[in-house]
Amino acid sequence: MKLLDGKIAIITGAASPRGLGKATAHLFAEHGATVAILDLDADHAAAAAADLGAGHIGLACDVTNKDDCIAAATAVVAALGRIDILVNNAGITQPLKLMDIAPENYEAVTDVSLRGTLYMSQACIPTLRAQKSGSIVNMSSVSAQRGGGIFGGPHYSAAKAGVLGLTKAMARELAPDGIRSNAICPGFIATDITAGKLTPEMKAQVLDGIPMGRAGEASDVAGCALFLASELSAYVTGSEIDVNGGSLIH
Ligand code: NAD
């Protein structure tokens, strides 16, 4: 059964080849959606869209820049006619201790996850409101719930906790317009976000704390995003769904 037939989906930060956004884009495309991949570099975004097959588009968009977000949402509507799904997936992390977080670290990390989620949502909401339907899926993290401990520093935990609050506030405000807003809290998923920066000792320690005994796959997160994007979750809004192999059971 195809769950997203005829739907138009925007996914931010989806050009990273082994990333959660790209895996989500693939699954959405398999389920009949047409996907707009947004990322920092136009060529990378276009190449990622081409990987999905014909009809998908890739656009340059720095989600920390409000004008970029508005231009991208406008371009998607011009090219594809509507927006049904927005996945706010772009994010960066830094393994810093509390006292080592400099102003530029704080700004870099919170800007992409938190400001970016706000700006990209603001860019799409007028279209979703006019359609009286839409699903917004925000990528938070287990880090938000347990205060870090995997890789990101306290500023990353704070940014991702902010994403949870924003998700819930958007769910309340947008529900009367038929727009749902939910968050995914992935645990440790092997992607390029930690590539080369995670020592074997750190990895062993993380795996030790996962009852299912393995790192997550990008496809594990994509499956959850598909549920939240589709009508399977028609009565689900303001929720946070854990995809963490049991590493945080609460
Ligand atoms: P990734 O590094 O593979 O991909 C992130 C993508 O975001 C990259 O393509 C990058 O170019 C893009 N990006 C960065 N800044 C941007 C900006 N300003 N505007 C637009 N795009 C930008 O990372 P990933 O592991 O696929 O992570 C995806 C999301 O999931 C992130 O929000 C991350 O914080 C979150 N997450 C990941 C994990 C994990 O273990 N991998 C766990 C929890 C949460």
Residues whose N, C-alpha, C, O or C-beta is under 5 A from the ligand:
A	BS01	NAD	G13 A14 A15 S16 G19 L20 G21 L38 D39 L40 C61 D62 V63 T64 N89 A90 G91 I92 V112 M139 S140 S141 V142 P186 G187 F188 I189 T191 D192 I193
